[in-house]
Amino acid sequence: MKKIAENLRRIGFIANPEKTRCASLVRRAGRLLEEHGRTVVCDAATAGLVGNKWPTVPAVDALARQCDLLLVFGGDGTMLRIARQVAGLPTPILGINAGNLGFLTAVSPECLSEAIRKLTSGKFSIEERALLDADVTQGGVSSQLSALNDFVLSRGLTSRLIELEVSVNRELLTRYRCDGLIVSSPTGSTAYSLAAGGAIVSPEAEVMLLTPICPHTLSIRPLILGMDAMVQVRLLSARLIAILAADGQEQIELNAGDTVTVRRSLKKVRLLRLEGTTFFSTLRQKFGWSGGNL
């Protein structure tokens, strides 16, 4: 990876200005990278955060095209937003955690110096993560959303259960009466799906997860499908509005008869993983899995 590291000359910075720790982290990371002979470029919001210290490229996708690597400062929500914007581009992403749990933002502030050292010396690998696409059909009109983590179809402001008809590869699976349904990628298995009782899935697994939220039937359980499956969900409940959310950020309101078809996206996002960090070490760290006896 040493040769690849030498090609990482131009580093793009994207920070969440709402995170109070970001400004100091951005300045520190920029100083460290410049000491290693790298050029720093940032988006407009980050430039405003640190006082226009470096050249600016306004749009995130344009920044990705002009850089060899993107450093994203914030929480997992920031990473999800940026991942959707640069999906399909070859530029890898590395997250610097200025949030809370941080499954996607792999580098803690305390390890920033070590992370920059590994980055500039080639001690890393590149992972490709698949996204999911959702085609939403409402009265003959279609719209599309993409998600790295998950799509969540849930009841809106009402306290009533919603009824959903779910088919897999055009074959009827079941009807759920529930608070909602999560369709998750392996990357998203440690997000809302996990909180709703779904399995933790290694990110390289070629699977998709269906996790019902508070189903009104004890026999209903989370289901793991092949990543090439096509999942179609139709809202049956009348006189209420449901919400489809992509990564908890982009939303569409649904009415009775509307359908959502979820399948693997043709686009992928590339994540940079530093040497010494693995998915399983992240699980041990984030969840406090010590392996000891009770």
N, C-alpha and C positions, 0 to 999 in steps of 0.2 A: 504493500500500500504506500510505500515511500514515494514512488513515482507519482501516484495519484495525488498524494498530499501536496507535492510540488505544483500540481496543476490548480490547486485551490488558492489562487492568488487574490481574487476579488470577492470579498465577503459582504453579503447584504444583511443589514440589520432591520428587523421589524419588531417593535415593542408595543405593548399594550399601555397606553398613557394613563389608564385608570389604576394600574398597579403601582403603588408608591415606591416599591423597591427597584423598579425598572430603570429609572434614570441613572442611578449609581452603578447598576450592573452593566448597562450599555456603555457608559464611559470607561469602566474598568476593562471590559472585554475589548473595546476599541483600542485602548492603550496597549494591552497585551498583544493583540494581533499586529499592531503597527511595529512593536518591538521585534516581531518575527518577520517583518518585511511584507505584511499583507496590506491590501488596500481595502478600506471600509467605505461602503455606500449604504444609504438608508432610505426608507420611504418618508413621505412628508410628515406623518404623525411623529415618527421617531426623531426626525430632524428638529421639529418643534420642541420635543421633550428635552433634548440635550443642547439646544441653542444653535442649530445649523452648523454643527461641528464638521460634518463630512458632506460630500456631494450627495445630491438627492435625486431619486427617481420617483415620481408621484405614485404610479400604479404598482401594485404588488406583483402582478404577472410580468410587467415590463422589468421590474427589478430582478425577478427570478431569471429572466432571459439574459440579463446583462451580468449576472454573477455566477460564480462557481459553487457557492454554498449560501444558504440562508440560515442565519441565527435568529430564532424567534424567542423573544423575551416576554414571558407572561405565564399564564396557566394553560391547562389542557384545552380550555375553550378557545384561547388564542391560536393554539396549534391546529385545532379542528378547522377554524375559519381559514387560516392560511393554507392548510392542506387542500381544502376544496378549491381555493383560488389558483393554486399552482399545479393541481392534478394534471397528469399527462406531460408535464415538462420534465426534463432530465435533472434539473437542479435539486440536490438533496437538501433536507431540512434537519437542523439540530435544535432542540428546544432547551432553553435556559429557564428553570423554574422560578417564577416570582409569585406563584399562586400557592395552592394548598397541597393536595395529594400528589398530583403530577405524575401520571403514568406515561404520558407522551412527552412531557418536558423533562428530559432525562437527566439534565445537569443541575445539581443544586448550587446555590450561590457559593457555598463553602468550597466546592470542588471546581470552581471556574478556572483557576490558574492551571490546575492539573489537566482539565479538559482541553484548554487551549494548547498545552504542551503536547498532549496526545494527538490532537487534531493536526498540528503543524508537523508532527513527526511521522504521520501515517499510521498511527495505531487506532484504526477504526475499520468498520465494514459498512456496507450500504444494504439496507433492507428495502424491499418493495412491498407495499401494503395495498391491497385491493380496496376500492371504494364500492359502494352500492349506488345504483340508480333507481329512482322511483318515477314511474309514469302515472300521472294522476288524470283520470278521465271524469269530467263533470259536465253532464248534458251534452256530450259529443265534443267538448273542447278539452284538449290535452295540455298539460304542463309538466315540467320535469324538475326534479330536485336530485342532488347528489349528497352522499354522506360517507364519511370515513368510519364513524362509530356505529350509528344506528338511525333507523326511522322508528318513531314512536307515534302510534295512532291511539289517541286517548280522548276521553270525554272532556268536553269543555267546562263551562262554569256549572253545569248541572251536577247534582249529586247522584243521578240515576246511572245504572249500569248501561253500557252500550252493547249492541248485538252486532257481531261481525261474522261474515261468512268467509272462510279461508280455503283457497284451493292451492294445490302444489302441482306444478306442471299440468295445469288444466284439469286436475282430478280433485274433486271435493275432499277436503280434509275433515273439517268440522265447522260448527258454529260456536263461537265463543260468546258468553254473556260475562262481561268483565269490565274493569275500569279502563282497559286498553291492551294493546299488543305491541311488543318490541320486536322488530326485525333487525338483527345485529350482525355485523361482520366479526371476524375473530378479534380485530383490534378493539372493537367496542364491547367485548365480552366482560371486561372489567369495569364497565360504566353502569348505566341504568339496568341493563340485563342482569348483572350480578346482584344489584340491590333488590331486584324482583325475584330472585331465586334461581337465576340461570347459571349454567356452568362457566367456569373459567377456561378459556380456550387459548392454546398456544397460537401466536399470531401467524405462524406459517401453515397452520391447518387450513385445508381447503373446505371450509364449512361455513354455513349460515345458521344463525340461531333464531328460533321463534320462542319468545318468552311472554306468556300472558301475564297481565297485571291484575292480581286479585280476581281470578276466575271464580264464577259462582258454581263450580262443579269440582269436587275433590279429585275426580279422575283426570282432569286436565293437567298436564305437566309440560314443562319446557321441552322443545323438540329441536334436534340438530339435523340439518339437511346438508346435502352437498352444495358447494359454492355455486355450481352451475344450475341450481334449481331456480324456477320462476315461481314466486309467491304472489298470489292475487288476493287482495282483501277487499270485500265489498261491505259498505256500511248499510245495515238493514234497519237500524233504529230510525223511526220517523219523529218529527217534532222536536229534534234536538240537533245541536251542532257539535261535531267532533273536530279534533285538531290533529293534523299530521305535521310532525316536527322532524326536521333533518338535523341531526347532531344537537338538538335542543336549541337551535338558533334560527333557522328559516322555517316558516310555518305557512300552512294552507288550511283554510276551513273546509270541512266536508259536510255534506248533507246526505240524506237517505238516497241510496242508489249509486253514489259516487264510488269509484273503484281506484285502488292503488296497486300497481304491479311493480314488484321489487325484483331486481336481478343484479348480477355482478356487472359492474361498470367496465367499460373498455379502458378506462383511465386508471392509473396507479399513482401513488405518491411514494417518493423515495425518502426514507429516513436514515440518517447517519447514526450508527451505534458505535460508541467508543469502546476500545478494548477494556475488558474487565467488567463490562456491564452486560447482563443477559436478562431475558424475560423472567427467568426464575429467580435471579438475584433481586430483581425489582419486586417480585411478589414477596420475597422474604423481608425486604426492607420496608415496603409500604404497609404490609399487613402484620408485621411483627411476628412472622413465622419462625420461631426459634428452634422447633423440632424437639424441644424438651418435654419431659413428662409432666402431667398435671399434678 
